[in-house]
Amino acid sequence: MNEIDLIHLARKKGRTIGSCESLTAGLFCAKLASVPGASQVLKGGFVTYFTEIKETVVGVDSQVIHQYGVISKQCAEEMAIKAKKLLDVDYCVSFTGNAGPDTMEGKPAGDVFCAISGKENTISFSFHFKNEERNTLRQHVVDEMISRLADIIEKE
C-alpha cells in the first residue's frame, strides 16, 4: 500500500497517525501530508535529528540511548511510545538509523530501526539497506513503513 491507501484506510477506520523521525527528518509526515484529506488523520510529528532532542523533547530515556545507542531497536521503540503519548494518536511510527556514508555507533551505513506503537503494543522492525544512496534509503524506509502501518490498521 502507498500513502494514499494509508490515508484513506485510516480515515475510514477513524484512526490518527503521528511520527517521531530522526533518520527520515520529517519525510514520513511530508509524504502523508501530500495526500488530500491527510489533515483528518495526520496529527503531527517530531523531527529528532539530534540525540538531545530525542531525550529533552520526546522523553526517550537517556539510559536506553547510553546502553543501546540511538541506532537501535530499543531507541526506536522508545521514540514511538513516547511520541504516541505526546501526540495523543492511535498509531505512531518512529525512524532511526544510519543513512551513511560512514559508520556510526559502530553500526554500518544502511542499518535502520523503526517501530509502530499502536493501541495494544509496539512492534519494531530492522532493516539493512546495502549500498543505497542516503536519500534513496530514506525514501525506501518511509515507503516500507507506510505499507506496514497500513497492514496493521487493515488487520485491526
N, C-alpha and C positions, 0 to 999 in steps of 0.2 A: 504494500500500500504506500501511497505517497502522501504529501502534506494535505492535499485537497481531500482525499479519502479520510484522513485522520480528523480534520476539522469537521467534516460532515458527520462522521460517526460520533464524535464527542458531542456535537450539537444535538444529534438525535437522542443520545442517551443522557443528555443533561450533565455532562462531566466537564470539569475545569482542569486546565493544564498550566504548569509553571516549569521553570528550569533553573538550574544552577550550573553555569558554564565557565569552565576555565579554558581548556584546550580549544573549544569552539568559539569562544569570545562573543557569544550572542547570536551565532549563526542559526541555531535551532529556533530561537524566538523569531528572528528575522524571517526565516523560511515559513514558519506558521503564519506570521502576520501578513505575508504576501497574499494569503488566501482571503477572498471576501467572506465576511462572517466570522473571521477569527476572533473578533472582539467579544463574541459571546462565549468563547471557550478559553482563550489565552489570557490569563490574569497578569502575567509578567514573568520576569526572571532576573537573576543576579549574574553579573559577569564578575568572576572572582579570579582574575588572571594572577594576581599577587597572592602568595600564601597568607599574608597577614589579613587580607580581605576575607578569605575563607574563614579565618578564625574570628575576626572582630565584627564583621557584618553578618555572616551567616551563622556563626557559632560552632563551626567544626572544632572538635576537641583537639587542643594542641598536642595532647598525648598520642592521639591517633596519628597525627602528622609526624611527630618525632619518632614513633615506633615503626610506622609503615611507609611514611613519605606521602607526598601529595599524589604521586603516580601509583595509586593502589586501589584495590577493591574496597578496602575499609574507608578510605577517604571519599571515594565516590558514593558509598552508602551514606556516610555522614552528611555529605553535601545534599543528597536527595531528601533525606529525612528532615534535616533542619530547615531547608528551604521550603519544603512542603508545608511545614507548620507555619513558617513566617508568611507565606503567600496565601495560606488557607485554601489550598487546591485539592482536588481529588487525586491528581497524579502529578508527580514532579520528576523530571528527568535530569540527571547530572552527567557531566562530561569532564574527565580529567585525563591527562596523558602527556606523551612526549611526541610532538609533531616534527621534531628534528630541527636541524640536521644532526646535532650532537647527542651523545649520551647524557642523561640527566638522572640524578639519584641512582646511578648505576644501572639504569634501565635504557635500553636502546630506543632510538627513534622508531616510532611506529607502535609502541606499547600504549594501549588506550584502555581505560576503565570507565564504565558507565553504570548507572543504577536508575531504576524506576521505583519510586516509593508510591505505593497505592493505598487503597483503603485497608487492606489486611496485612500486607507485607512489603518488604523491599527486596527487589531482585537485582543482582549485579551481573554485569557482562564484561568479559575481557576480550580484547581484540589485539592482534598483531598484524599491522599492515607493513609489508616489506617493500622497500624501495619506492615508496609513494612520495610525491611532492607534497609538502605540508598542507597546502590548500586543498588538494585532491583528497588527502587523508581526512581532513576536517569535513569535507562535503560527504564523503563516504560514511563516516561515522554518524553524522546527522541523519542521513537517509536511512541508515540501518536502524537507528533508534526510533525514528518516526514509524517505521514498519513494525518494530517490536512493540511499541506502545499501542499502536492500532490493534495488533493481535490480542494484547491483554484486555483492552477495552471491549473488543468484539466478543471475547470469551466470558466476560463477567455476567 
